[in-house]
């Protein structure tokens, strides 16, 4: 079993992190479009999407069966399935892999639910270290406004309602995501996350991202495929 | 009264657990379930409430594991984590509540089987130990030990070779016999190491089930406190309800005879 930082594979792995409403998914989608147009072999992998584990996670969330421990472990199982069957083989084949959320999401959420931080880090020790991990930093109020504009209300686990912080979903979301923001801030130096100011115009953020990604791709010309 | 192997789960207090946690470990086909059945009956006769439980039976993921295993599509890290999730679910919803209520929890396998399987599949021993560190330390672990030569006839003649018990995911080029032999040998090596590290009480699994049962009973007797004396009803000092019932039954039997 190779540990974080020990994998030597020709592909490139770019991940985006940040709280809901930080705009990270939009930025990753734009990056994806650009890489495709540039002719790179690029594959997109979403958090919580392993076909094997997804049903269990969905059922657990719907019926509110998950505790902090099983929430943590079921997401690690999902991530492991994607890593073993998808991310590692693709990277070995030389692909550019894009992940919307990565292990740092688990570190932030699980620690906010009271799980021991060292335990969670060791749990995910099998993960491939990303080429660049982008962190979209945004103040809580702006993120909440973006979410409220886009859809009605927060989901149960997203608002940390399982923790009983507040009976009001808005207030619970604020408290829970506030904790998550603190966890992200701690991880910036710990994991060398690349901070993007998510309050800047979308185009400016994307420009920054593309420059940084490009710098990592020039050393890997063989990744280019015919468009 | 209990403690974990070093990691405390949020909201899961272990220090107020009054029940006893008794583990039966051993490889596939060694006779664990027979012993669990006998022990449960014996303990209940002694006046202990018993919860018997085992691997991949959780409400959350038990079925998903079985489904995924049918397709043989699980990676080795994923398989380990799936089992750990299942274990955590059973621990929180079944084992800990039962221990809190004062039950004797008899578990058919525990984290040690999970660790042995993962390590045989080449996973990092430190990583494997870490993911199971939230488990409470049992009051006793009885390890039913058998050699691979004694195990093979039991496995083959009793139930045939099973894909996973033969480690076919590891040695898929070999036939089931060679694979079973290799896999179970590696597994037994792991168990022997774990037996030392976690202080298992080793029981020779070759004799007749009755003989093993006697050894287990003796081992468990030492762990359990004697049942409270006042729970025993002395004949003649009862409420009289039983005598009344007997009279009623005799009367109705008499009536039936008359009608016939």
Boltz contact constraints between the chains, C-beta under 6 A:
constraints:
  - contact:
      token1: [A, 1]
      token2: [B, 123]
      max_distance: 6.0
  - contact:
      token1: [A, 1]
      token2: [B, 124]
      max_distance: 6.0
  - contact:
      token1: [A, 52]
      token2: [B, 68]
      max_distance: 6.0
  - contact:
      token1: [A, 56]
      token2: [B, 61]
      max_distance: 6.0
  - contact:
      token1: [A, 56]
      token2: [B, 64]
      max_distance: 6.0
  - contact:
      token1: [A, 60]
      token2: [B, 60]
      max_distance: 6.0
  - contact:
      token1: [A, 65]
      token2: [B, 60]
      max_distance: 6.0
  - contact:
      token1: [A, 67]
      token2: [B, 92]
      max_distance: 6.0
  - contact:
      token1: [A, 68]
      token2: [B, 10]
      max_distance: 6.0
  - contact:
      token1: [A, 69]
      token2: [B, 9]
      max_distance: 6.0
  - contact:
      token1: [A, 69]
      token2: [B, 88]
      max_distance: 6.0
  - contact:
      token1: [A, 70]
      token2: [B, 85]
      max_distance: 6.0
  - contact:
      token1: [A, 70]
      token2: [B, 88]
      max_distance: 6.0
  - contact:
      token1: [A, 70]
      token2: [B, 89]
      max_distance: 6.0
  - contact:
      token1: [A, 73]
      token2: [B, 84]
      max_distance: 6.0
  - contact:
      token1: [A, 73]
      token2: [B, 85]
      max_distance: 6.0
  - contact:
      token1: [A, 73]
      token2: [B, 88]
      max_distance: 6.0
  - contact:
      token1: [A, 74]
      token2: [B, 85]
      max_distance: 6.0
  - contact:
      token1: [A, 76]
      token2: [B, 81]
      max_distance: 6.0
  - contact:
      token1: [A, 77]
      token2: [B, 78]
      max_distance: 6.0
  - contact:
      token1: [A, 77]
      token2: [B, 81]
      max_distance: 6.0
  - contact:
      token1: [A, 77]
      token2: [B, 82]
      max_distance: 6.0
  - contact:
      token1: [A, 77]
      token2: [B, 85]
      max_distance: 6.0
  - contact:
      token1: [A, 80]
      token2: [B, 77]
      max_distance: 6.0
  - contact:
      token1: [A, 80]
      token2: [B, 78]
      max_distance: 6.0
  - contact:
      token1: [A, 80]
      token2: [B, 81]
      max_distance: 6.0
  - contact:
      token1: [A, 81]
      token2: [B, 78]
      max_distance: 6.0
  - contact:
      token1: [A, 84]
      token2: [B, 75]
      max_distance: 6.0
  - contact:
      token1: [A, 84]
      token2: [B, 77]
      max_distance: 6.0
  - contact:
      token1: [A, 84]
      token2: [B, 78]
      max_distance: 6.0
  - contact:
      token1: [A, 114]
      token2: [B, 10]
      max_distance: 6.0
  - contact:
      token1: [A, 116]
      token2: [B, 7]
      max_distance: 6.0
  - contact:
      token1: [A, 119]
      token2: [B, 7]
      max_distance: 6.0
  - contact:
      token1: [A, 122]
      token2: [B, 130]
      max_distance: 6.0
  - contact:
      token1: [A, 123]
      token2: [B, 131]
      max_distance: 6.0
  - contact:
      token1: [A, 125]
      token2: [B, 127]
      max_distance: 6.0
  - contact:
      token1: [A, 126]
      token2: [B, 77]
      max_distance: 6.0
